[in-house]
């Protein structure tokens, strides 16, 4: 297994990216390796400073970087020797088994759609986030940012994507899939959620359990997968991050609340595309990057993309 990492992506690249990769490499098995895409001299400088072995990594030199402020589509097409563009080229050619970056999210999405593309049958891919409901369990929330406006058929597919993810990554045998709404009754909501409820309730592909409200997000009682559009999902995600930072500032230390720290997950996969692509947070430090690498390994080893292809074929 080869895990591709954008060494130049993120606010603290390449130092924190390479440090995170070094820490992750120590946890990989003999048949697992990391390929770093970026400026070779800068990468080697960090490796030597950390007293790590450069032979532990494959380094692919890239002369360009897609910056956080760059226009995603223009940058991806013009900066063909950037770490993101080259990383996607290697992923499309099968030279790496997965590709992850904490860099320009828009460029990662553009790269995904330009190179490896959506799985046939997928209307729109999604990204998901973990919602801790206890010290041991998570709910899955999707979409959290790719698609701010969704049709009912797109939301229906998110239910299937989330169900497959929950089975493979969380180990839930028959995940309960719910639709986020302003009330539990099927008559509640706007035109989109009402229509979505109708098609979700009449399906044989996953275990739909009805509507849930906002306070059910952090409960283990009703659902394992919660579906919403990317606008609502992104607001929820940012609010959860904000509350975590408030708790840290007020010096509230609790194992449960620590599970809201994005550093513990590192990134989230794009669901519904032909190969594993993981998007990390732009402010990722070495711990977050380490977990982003390990998350990529988990997605690759679970054959998530293959299982989704089988479901939609």
C-alpha positions as CSV (number, residue, x, y, z in Angstrom):
1,X,0.0,0.0,0.0
2,X,1.3,3.4,-1.0
3,X,-0.2,6.5,0.7
4,X,0.3,9.8,-1.1
5,X,0.6,13.0,0.9
6,X,0.7,16.6,-0.3
7,X,3.7,17.9,1.7
8,X,3.1,21.5,0.6
9,X,-0.6,21.7,1.6
10,X,-1.7,23.5,4.7
11,X,-0.9,26.6,6.7
12,X,2.2,25.0,8.3
13,X,3.6,23.1,5.3
14,X,5.9,21.6,4.8
15,X,7.2,21.3,8.4
16,X,4.1,20.0,10.1
17,X,3.2,17.9,7.2
18,X,6.5,16.1,7.1
19,X,6.6,15.8,10.9
20,X,3.2,14.2,10.8
21,X,4.2,11.8,8.0
22,X,7.3,10.8,10.1
23,X,5.1,10.0,13.1
24,X,2.6,8.1,10.9
25,X,5.4,6.1,9.2
26,X,6.4,4.6,12.6
27,X,2.9,3.0,12.8
28,X,2.8,1.5,9.3
29,X,3.6,-2.1,8.5
30,X,6.3,-3.3,6.2
31,X,4.1,-3.4,3.2
32,X,2.8,0.2,3.8
33,X,4.7,3.3,2.7
34,X,4.3,7.1,2.3
35,X,4.9,9.0,-0.9
36,X,5.5,12.8,-0.3
37,X,4.7,15.3,-3.1
38,X,6.4,18.6,-2.9
39,X,9.7,20.5,-2.9
40,X,12.3,17.8,-2.3
41,X,14.9,20.1,-0.7
42,X,12.4,21.5,1.8
43,X,11.1,18.0,2.6
44,X,14.6,16.6,3.1
45,X,15.4,19.5,5.4
46,X,12.6,18.7,7.7
47,X,13.4,14.9,7.6
48,X,17.0,15.6,8.6
49,X,16.0,18.1,11.3
50,X,13.8,15.4,12.8
51,X,16.6,12.8,12.6
52,X,14.4,10.6,10.5
53,X,15.5,8.4,7.6
54,X,14.9,9.8,4.1
55,X,14.9,6.2,2.8
56,X,11.6,5.6,4.7
57,X,9.8,7.8,2.2
58,X,9.4,8.1,-1.5
59,X,9.7,11.8,-2.4
60,X,8.3,13.1,-5.7
61,X,9.7,16.6,-6.4
62,X,7.2,19.2,-7.5
63,X,8.2,22.7,-8.5
64,X,4.9,24.4,-7.9
65,X,2.4,24.9,-5.0
66,X,-1.3,25.7,-5.1
67,X,-1.7,28.3,-2.4
68,X,-4.7,28.6,-0.1
69,X,-5.8,31.8,-1.9
70,X,-5.5,30.5,-5.4
71,X,-8.5,30.0,-7.6
72,X,-9.0,26.2,-7.4
73,X,-9.9,25.5,-11.1
74,X,-7.4,27.9,-12.6
75,X,-4.5,26.8,-10.3
76,X,-5.1,23.1,-10.9
77,X,-5.0,23.5,-14.7
78,X,-2.2,26.0,-14.8
79,X,0.1,24.7,-12.0
80,X,0.5,21.2,-13.5
81,X,3.7,20.6,-11.5
82,X,2.1,21.4,-8.2
83,X,2.1,18.9,-5.4
84,X,-1.7,18.5,-5.7
85,X,-1.8,18.1,-9.5
86,X,1.1,15.6,-9.5
87,X,-0.4,13.7,-6.5
88,X,-3.7,13.3,-8.4
89,X,-1.8,12.2,-11.5
90,X,-0.1,9.5,-9.6
91,X,-3.4,8.4,-8.0
92,X,-5.1,8.2,-11.4
93,X,-2.2,6.1,-12.7
94,X,-2.4,3.8,-9.7
95,X,1.1,4.7,-8.5
96,X,-0.4,5.5,-5.1
97,X,-3.4,3.9,-3.5
98,X,-4.8,7.0,-1.9
99,X,-4.0,10.8,-1.8
100,X,-4.5,13.2,1.1
101,X,-3.9,16.9,1.6
102,X,-4.5,19.7,4.1
103,X,-4.1,22.2,1.3
104,X,-6.5,24.2,-0.9
105,X,-9.9,22.3,-0.5
106,X,-11.3,23.7,-3.7
107,X,-8.3,22.4,-5.7
108,X,-8.6,19.0,-4.1
109,X,-12.2,18.9,-5.2
110,X,-11.3,20.1,-8.7
111,X,-8.5,17.5,-8.9
112,X,-10.9,14.8,-7.8
113,X,-13.5,15.6,-10.5
114,X,-10.9,16.2,-13.2
115,X,-8.8,13.1,-12.7
116,X,-10.4,10.1,-10.8
117,X,-14.0,11.4,-11.2
118,X,-17.2,10.3,-9.6
119,X,-18.3,6.6,-9.5
120,X,-20.8,6.0,-12.3
121,X,-24.3,6.5,-10.8
122,X,-23.2,9.0,-8.2
123,X,-25.0,12.3,-8.8
124,X,-22.7,14.3,-6.4
125,X,-20.0,13.1,-4.1
126,X,-20.1,14.1,-0.4
127,X,-17.8,14.6,2.5
128,X,-18.7,13.5,6.0
129,X,-17.6,14.2,9.6
130,X,-17.6,12.3,12.8
131,X,-20.0,13.4,15.5
132,X,-19.0,11.9,18.9
133,X,-22.0,10.6,20.9
134,X,-20.0,8.8,23.7
135,X,-16.4,8.0,24.6
136,X,-16.6,5.0,22.2
137,X,-19.1,5.8,19.4
138,X,-19.6,8.3,16.6
139,X,-22.5,9.3,14.4
140,X,-21.7,10.2,10.8
141,X,-23.0,13.5,9.4
142,X,-23.0,14.2,5.6
143,X,-22.7,16.3,3.6
144,X,-20.6,18.9,5.4
145,X,-19.5,21.3,2.7
146,X,-19.3,20.1,-0.9
147,X,-22.9,20.7,-1.9
148,X,-24.8,23.6,-0.2
149,X,-27.9,22.9,-2.3
150,X,-29.1,19.4,-2.8
151,X,-32.0,17.8,-4.6
152,X,-33.9,14.9,-2.9
153,X,-32.3,12.3,-5.1
154,X,-28.8,13.5,-4.0
155,X,-29.8,13.4,-0.3
156,X,-31.2,9.9,-0.9
157,X,-27.8,8.8,-2.3
158,X,-26.0,10.3,0.7
159,X,-28.0,7.9,2.9
160,X,-26.5,5.0,1.0
161,X,-23.0,6.5,1.0
162,X,-23.2,7.1,4.7
163,X,-24.6,3.6,5.4
164,X,-21.7,1.9,3.5
165,X,-19.1,4.1,5.3
166,X,-20.7,3.3,8.7
167,X,-20.6,-0.4,8.0
168,X,-16.9,-0.5,6.8
169,X,-15.3,2.2,9.1
170,X,-17.4,2.1,12.2
171,X,-18.4,-1.6,12.1
172,X,-22.2,-1.0,12.3
173,X,-23.9,-4.1,10.9
174,X,-27.2,-2.3,9.9
175,X,-26.7,1.4,10.3
176,X,-29.7,3.6,11.1
177,X,-30.0,6.4,8.5
178,X,-31.9,9.5,9.4
179,X,-32.8,12.8,7.7
180,X,-32.0,16.0,9.6
181,X,-35.1,18.1,9.9
182,X,-36.9,20.7,12.0
183,X,-39.2,18.0,13.4
184,X,-39.6,14.2,13.5
185,X,-43.0,14.1,11.7
186,X,-42.8,13.3,8.1
187,X,-44.9,16.4,7.2
188,X,-42.2,18.7,8.7
189,X,-39.6,20.6,6.8
190,X,-39.2,22.4,3.5
191,X,-40.0,21.0,0.0
192,X,-36.7,19.4,-0.3
193,X,-36.8,17.5,3.0
194,X,-40.4,16.5,2.5
195,X,-39.6,15.0,-0.9
196,X,-36.5,13.4,0.4
197,X,-38.4,11.7,3.2
198,X,-40.8,10.2,0.7
199,X,-38.1,8.5,-1.4
200,X,-36.0,7.5,1.6
201,X,-39.0,5.9,3.4
202,X,-39.7,3.7,0.3
203,X,-36.2,2.1,-0.2
204,X,-34.7,-1.3,0.2
205,X,-31.1,-0.2,0.1
206,X,-30.5,1.0,3.6
207,X,-32.2,1.2,7.0
208,X,-34.0,4.6,7.0
209,X,-35.5,5.5,10.4
210,X,-37.1,8.8,9.7
211,X,-36.4,12.4,10.6
212,X,-34.2,13.6,13.5
213,X,-33.8,17.0,15.0
214,X,-30.7,19.0,15.9
215,X,-30.6,17.8,19.5
216,X,-30.4,14.2,18.2
217,X,-27.0,14.7,16.5
218,X,-25.2,13.9,19.8
219,X,-27.4,11.0,20.7
220,X,-26.9,7.3,20.3
221,X,-30.6,6.6,20.6
222,X,-32.0,7.3,17.1
223,X,-29.5,7.1,14.3
224,X,-25.9,6.2,13.2
225,X,-25.9,8.2,9.9
226,X,-27.5,11.7,9.6
227,X,-28.1,13.2,6.2
228,X,-28.3,16.9,5.4
229,X,-27.2,19.3,2.6
230,X,-23.7,20.8,2.7
231,X,-24.9,24.2,3.9
232,X,-26.5,22.9,7.0
233,X,-23.8,20.3,7.6
234,X,-21.0,22.9,7.3
235,X,-22.7,25.2,9.8
236,X,-23.0,22.3,12.3
237,X,-19.4,21.3,11.8
238,X,-18.1,24.8,12.4
239,X,-20.3,25.3,15.5
240,X,-19.0,22.0,16.9
241,X,-15.4,23.2,16.4
242,X,-16.2,26.6,18.0
243,X,-17.7,24.9,21.1
244,X,-14.6,22.7,21.4
245,X,-12.4,25.8,21.4
246,X,-14.6,27.5,24.0
247,X,-14.3,24.5,26.3
248,X,-10.5,24.5,25.9
249,X,-10.3,28.2,26.6
250,X,-12.3,27.7,29.8
251,X,-10.0,24.8,30.7
252,X,-12.7,22.2,30.6
253,X,-10.9,18.8,30.3
254,X,-13.1,15.8,29.6
255,X,-12.3,12.7,27.5
256,X,-15.7,13.1,25.7
257,X,-15.2,16.7,24.6
258,X,-11.6,15.9,23.5
259,X,-13.2,13.7,20.8
260,X,-14.4,16.9,19.1
261,X,-10.8,17.8,18.4
262,X,-10.2,17.5,14.6
263,X,-6.6,16.6,15.3
264,X,-7.7,13.2,16.4
265,X,-9.2,12.4,12.9
266,X,-6.9,14.4,10.6
267,X,-9.3,14.4,7.6
268,X,-12.3,13.1,5.9
269,X,-12.7,11.1,2.7
270,X,-14.6,12.3,-0.4
271,X,-17.4,9.7,-0.7
272,X,-18.6,8.6,-4.1
273,X,-15.3,8.9,-6.2
274,X,-13.2,6.2,-7.8
275,X,-10.2,6.3,-5.5
276,X,-9.5,7.3,-1.9
277,X,-9.1,11.1,-1.5
278,X,-8.8,12.6,2.0
279,X,-9.2,16.3,2.8
280,X,-7.5,17.6,5.9
281,X,-8.0,20.9,7.8
282,X,-5.9,23.8,6.6
283,X,-4.5,24.5,10.1
284,X,-3.4,20.9,10.7
285,X,-0.4,20.4,12.9
286,X,1.8,17.2,13.0
287,X,-0.7,15.3,15.1
288,X,-3.5,16.0,12.7
289,X,-1.4,15.1,9.7
290,X,-0.4,11.8,11.4
291,X,-4.0,10.9,11.8
292,X,-4.8,12.1,8.3
293,X,-2.3,9.5,7.0
294,X,-3.7,6.8,9.2
295,X,-7.2,7.7,8.1
296,X,-6.1,7.4,4.5
297,X,-4.7,3.9,5.3
298,X,-8.0,2.9,6.9
299,X,-10.0,4.0,3.9
300,X,-7.7,2.2,1.5
301,X,-7.6,-1.0,3.5
302,X,-11.4,-1.0,3.9
303,X,-12.0,-1.1,0.1
304,X,-14.5,1.7,0.7
305,X,-14.4,2.9,-2.9
306,X,-14.9,-0.6,-4.3
307,X,-17.8,-1.3,-2.0
308,X,-19.5,2.0,-3.1
309,X,-18.9,1.1,-6.7
310,X,-20.5,-2.3,-6.2
311,X,-23.5,-0.7,-4.5
312,X,-24.1,1.7,-7.3
313,X,-23.6,-0.9,-10.0
